[in-house]
């Protein structure tokens, strides 16, 4: 497949981290996030077996199959174990920043007012268009490193700050490069229908046609698009235009997502659900009809407390109604330069509890299993289970609630990402390399 990428001399890749093959023992897996091969009694010494970068067995150490006995052993000394975290909604690749808008909002300016005055998304479009691909890569890599250091093993990255073929391509190419260079699972979403570019002022339908007929087919053919997103809102795209983009995506075999009901009830979630959307995101103004449609379609509700907090919103998403309907709820940073400049997924989990009323188990599932569903990765990520790529995190914490309880705290975790020891904050792998039989 043509991925639309090329090697860049400016990109120097360090040697890959050591592989994680071996028996990782002395663990306490979070039960709700683990599918064991044999029941793990409370307080039992559990272990994970990694071979060839894949989890091959999960269960109590006392029942470890003899076939794995000769592998290197690593003692986690009681560390808490979770799947790798997943940030399922980000706008990580962009130029510039919008700290001035933060100050203007504090002085009373509203989100829609700033957008109509040429700020908001339009400001990021100008800065992103002006930046080179390598400059965007360097900026985004630094942001991504902060998320990876906290245990993120998979991430979604949207375009939407280019709003022209060459610049949307630039963003998506950077997203692909980030996944390769930093050894992390990246899912891309084409968000060409994010805002109206200046050259299409007053011609919203013409731009929508251009997105559907030229931009999306070209970028999909280049292998740069995993899913398609739209900003359906009064200041963005109508229900009819959103449906047009969705039909174009589905004609290309691509799944859809939606920025829905953030500022008003547009009926976007119900529309997205009818198109089998992976997720509907934001949802502060979600209606009962939208909830019922999402439940029927299996669409994930992605909660974005960082934007809610930054915009000082007062209407939270209808959590109790979503919970009662059995709609799965994920939590994400929504990292972007204007309304959620957040680089901590654990902080977002805390906010989802304190601001929205999620329980600790809901919040932890929201940044693992449900986030995986929101990206269509539920068969490979978001759960500790044999047969999956080895993506897990070991935490020096007494109980799982601490992952949500603390904020501003960066635990010295050990991270196994894509079958490699990406970070060994607990010094576990250092005590016995997978290559020396220790």
N, C-alpha and C positions, 0 to 999 in steps of 0.2 A: 504493500500500500504506500502511496505517496503521502508522506506526512507533512510535506511543505516545509521541512526543516533542513538546515545545513549546519555544518560545523562552524564554530566561531573561534577565531584565534584568541579573542579576548577572554574566552572561557577556559580557565585552567581547572581541570578536575583533579582533586586529590585522590590518592589510592582508595579503593573501596574499603569500608570498615570490615573487620573480621567477621566470618560467618558465625552463626549462632548454633551450629549443629552440636547437639549434645542433650544430656538430661538436665533440665533445670529443676532442681528439687528444693524442698523447704519453702514452698509457696502457699499462699492462701488466696486462691482464686475467688472473685466475687461470684457467688452462686448464680445470681440472676443473669450474669453475663458469660456463663460458662456452660458448655455442653460436654460433659465428661464421658469417657469411654467406660468408666466404672464409677459407681457412686463414691463421693468423697465425704466421709463422715465429718461432722463438725470437729474442728481441732486437729484433723489428720494432716500428716505431712503430704502435701500434694506435689505432683511434678508434671512438667510438660516435656515432651520429647520433640526435638527439632532435627529433621534429617532432610538434607537437600533444600533447605530454606522453607520447609513445610512442617506444620505440626502433625506428628504421626501418632501421638497418644497423649491423652489427658486423663489423669486419675490419681488415686492414692499411691504413694511410693511403695507401700507394702505389696501392691499388686502390679508393679512394673513388669511387663513381659520380659522374659529372659533374653529375647532377641536384642533388646536395647542395652543390656548390661555392660557391654564393652565400650559404649560411647563415652566421651568425656562427661564428667559430672560437675555441675555448678551449684553451689549452695547459696540460695537466696536468703537464708537465715530468717525465715518468717515474713518476708516481704509480701505485701498485698499485690495481687496480680489482676490486671484488667486487660481487655482488648486494647489495641491501639485506638486512640481517640480519632474522631472524624469531624472535620469542619466542613459542613455540607452546603454552605452558602457564603461565598466571598467574592469581592471585587478586588483581588489582590494586586493586579497589574495596572498601574496608572502612573502618570507623571504629576509632579507638584503636590500640593497639599492645600487644605482649605481652613486653616486655623482662623483666618479672618472671619469666616462665616460663623464660627463658634462664638466669637465675640459679638457679632451682629445679632445673633439669636438671643444672646444674653441681654442685649439692649432692646429686644422686643420684636425683631424681624422674624417672620414666619417662614417655614420651608417653602411654601408655594410662592410667597413674595420674593424670596431670594432667587428662585428658579426663573420667575418671570422677568427679573432684573438682569438676567445674564449670568447669574451665579449658579450654584448647584452643579448639576451634571455638566452643564455647558462649560463651566470653568475647568473641570477636569478633562473635558474633551480637548480644549485648547492646549493644555499642558501635555496631554498624552500624544496628541498629534505632533507636537514640537519635539518630543523626545525620540531618540534613536532606539532601535530594538535592544542594543546592548545596554543602554542606560536604563531602560525599563527593566531589563533582566536584573541588573545590579540592585536596583531599588526593591524589586519584588523579592529577590533572594534574601535580602536582609530581613524583610517582614516575615517571610516563610520560616527562616531559621528560628525566629522567636516562637512561632507556633510549634515547630518540630521539637524544640527543647522542652516543651511542656507535654509531649507525648502524642502529638498528632501524627498519624500514620497514613491518612488519606485526606484529600482536600478537593473541593470544587473551586474552580476559578472561572469567573465570567469575563466575557468581553464587555462591550457597551460604552467604553470611553473613546472609541475610535469613530464610530458612526459613519465610516467610509470604508470601502473594501480594503484598501491598503493598510489602514490603521487598525481595523478589526483583525485582519490577518496578523498584524504585528503583535497585538495582544495575545492572540491564541498561540502563536508560535512561541512566545515567551513562556506561556503556561506549559506547553509541552517540554520546553527546555528545562524548566524548573523540575519537572518530574524526573527527567533523566539525570540531571546534574546532581540533585540532592537525594535521589533514591527514595522517592515518595510517590504513592499512587495519586495521580492528578486526574480529575474528571473536568472537562471543559464544557461550558455552556455558552452558546452564542446568544448574546443579548443585544443584537443590532437594533431591536425595537426597544430602546431604553429611553431615548429622548429624540427630539427633532433636531438634526444638525442645522447650522446656520444657513447653509447653501440651499436648504429645502424650506426656508421660512415661509409659512402660509400654505405649504403643499404637503400636508401630513399624509394624505392618501398616496401621492406620488412616491413619497419616501417608503411607505409601507410596501408598495408594489416593487420598488427597487430592492428592498430587503428580501422579499419572497422570490423574486424572479432572477436576481443576479448575485447578491451577496451570499445568501445562504447556500444555494446550490454550488457556488464556486468553492466556498470554504469547506463544505461537506465533502466535496470531491477531493480536496487536498488532505483529508483525514484529520482536520483540526477541530471537528465538532462532535461532542458526545451527546449533547442535549441542547434544546432550544428554550430560551426564556423570553418573557415579555414583561414590560412594566405597564400594567393595565391600570390607569388612573386618570383623573380629570386633567392633569398636567402632562399626561403621556399619551397612551394609546387607548382607543375605544374598544368595547367588546367586539364589534364587528372586525376591526383591524387585528385584534388579538386572535380571533378565530381564523382569520386569513393566514396569519403567520403559523398557527398550529397546523393548519391543513398542509401548508407548504413543507413543514417539518416532517409530518407523518408520511407525505408522499416520498420523502427521502429515507424513510425508515428510522427517523430519529424520535426519541422520547421528548416530552415537553414538561416544562415547569412554569411557574408564574409568580411574579410579584403581585400579590392580590390583597385587596381590602386593607391597605396600609393607612390611607388618608380618608377613604370613604368606602361605602358599600357599592361597588360597581357590578357585583354579580360575577366577578372574575373567577372565583374559586369554583363555583358551580360549572362554569364554562370549561375551565381547565380539567375538572374531574370528568366531564363528559368526553374529553379527549384523552382520558387515561393518564392524566398528569402524574409524574413521579411525586411531585410535591407542590403545595401552595404555601407561599412564604409571607411572613408578616402577620396578616390576619386580624389586626386589631378591630376591624369593623365587620368581621365575618358574620353572616346571617345563618339562621337555622337551616335555610335551604342549602346554603353552601356546605354546612356541616354534613347534612344528609347525603349530598352528592359526593363529598370526599369519602365518607364512610363506605358508600356503595362501590366506589372506584378503587378503594385502598390507597388513596393519595395520602402522603404524609403531611402533617401540619408542621412547618418549620418555624419555630419561634425565634425572634431576633430581639432580645431584650436590650442589646447595645444601642440600637436605633431608637427604641422606645425611650430609653434613658436619656440619650443625647438630645432628642427632640422634646424632652420633658412632656411626653404624651401623658394623658390622663385616662385613656380608655384601653385597658389591657385586652389581649385576645380572650375569647370566651372559653377559658380552660375547663371549667366544670362541664360545660356542654360538650366539648371535644372529648373529655374523659368519659362522660356518660355514653357517648355514641361509639366509643372504642376506636376513635381516630388516633393513629399513632402520632406521637409528638416528638420532634427532633429539636435540638437547640444548636445555634451556630453563632459565630461572631458577626456575620454580615460585614466583615472588614471592608471599609471603604473610606475615602478621604473626607467625606462630608458629614455623614450621619452616624457612623459607627467606627471610629478609628481605633478599634479594639484589637489587641494581639494576645488575648488570653482566653482560650475556650473554657478553662475552669472558672474564670470570673463570670463568663456568660452563664454557666451552669448555676453558679451562686445567684446571679440576678434572676434567672428563670424561677428559682425557688422564692426569693425574697420579694420580687416584684409581681410575679405571675401566679405564684402559689403551687408550683410543682412540688412533688415529694422528692426526697433524695433518690429513691429508685427510678422515678420518672426522669429526673435530670441526668442520672448516669446512663440510662438507656438512651436518652436524647442525644448524647454525644458519642454514642457507640452504635448499638444495634439499630435504633430508629434512624440515626443519621446515615447509616449504611443503606437502609431502605430508600431514603430520599435520593440517593445517587444510583440506585439500581445495583448496589454492591453487596446485597444481603447474603449472597452465596459465598462470598470470599472475605468479607470484613465485618467488624463489629461484634464478633463473638469469639471466645476462645473455644476452639473445637478442632478435632483432628481432621486432616484433609484440606485445611485452609493454609494460605501463606502465613508464615510466622510473623505476626504483627501483635506485639503485646508489650505492656509496660509494667514494671515492678516498682512499687511505691513504698517508702519507709514510713508507713502510716499504720496506726492501730486498727482503724476501721474505715469502711468505704465512705461513710458520711464525711470524713475529713476532706475528701476530694472536693466536696461542695461547700463545706463549712469555712475553710480558710480562704482568704483572698489577699492578693499581694504576696503570697507565699509560693516560692518555687521549689517544690520538693526535689531532692537529689535523686531523681528516678533513673532507673536503667531502662533503656528503650531498645527493643528488638523490632526493626522495621525492614520489611521485605527480606526476612531471613538473615539479617545482619545486625550486629551489635552497634547500633548507631550512636548510642551513648551509654556509658557504664558508670552512672553516678553513684552506684552503691559498691563499686569495686568487685562485682561478682565474677565477671568474665576474666578479670585480671588475675584471679587466683588460680585459674586453670584454663589455658587457651584451648579452644576446640581443636587445635592442631597438635597438642602435645600429649593428649591422652590423660591429662591430670584429672 
